[in-house]
Amino acid sequence: MSIYSAEIQYNLFESANIQLEVPYRYNQKDWKPFHKPFAKARKRLETNFSQFTDQFNIMRNYAKDYQGLESSVK
């Protein structure tokens, strides 16, 4: 867990009493099994992110700034 995510988790807990738990991937340190519904949701999200990355060529853009990226997506 990075320093930033620890800060975010702490702020969420302090401001809204939300305890954020992030499931690790199988190959990550401190991995432990988690509930099936969470596994399904994570798989669906990762699949969607992968599809959008391919669809909008996000990894292969040559934009120099946000306007260039925005115009390449449209």
N, C-alpha and C positions, 0 to 999 in steps of 0.2 A: 504494500500500500504506500502510495507516495505521500509526501507531506501535504500536498494540496488536497487530496481526497480526505485525509484525516481532518484537515481544517473544515472542509465542507460538511463532513459528517458531524463534527462537533457543533458547527453553526446550526445545522438542521435540528439537532437535538435540543440545543439551547433555545432556539427561537420558536420551534413548532412541536417539540417533543416527538420528533420523528427519528426512529432508529434505522439508519440506512445500512443494509447488509448487501454486500456485493459478492455473488458467488464466483469462485475462482474457476478457471479452466482446468481441465484434467492435468495438463502439463505444467501448471504453476505451483510454486512453493505454497505450502499450507493448504493444499487442496483437500476438501472433504465433500462427501456426497451431499446433495441437496434435493429438495422435493421435486417430483416429476413435473408438476405444473410450471415451476420456475425454469426447469430445463427446457421445456417446450417453448416457453415464452422467449428465453434467451436464444434458442436456435432460430425461431421465427425472426427475431430482431436482427441477428447476425446475417441471416439470409437476405432480408430486405436491404440492409446496408450494403451487402455485396452486390446485389442487383442494381441498386441506385448508383453505386460507384461505377459499374460497367456501363450503365445506361447513359450517364452524364459525363463519362470520361473524366472523372474527378482526379484520378491519379495521373492522367496524362494531359494535363492542361499546361499551356505555356503563358498563362496570364501573368502580368507583372503586378497587378493590383486587383482589388475587389471588383471594380467595374469591368475589367477584362474577363474575370471569372464569371460574372453575372451575364455578360453578353454571350459568352461561349455556351452557357447552359440553355439559353432561350432558343 
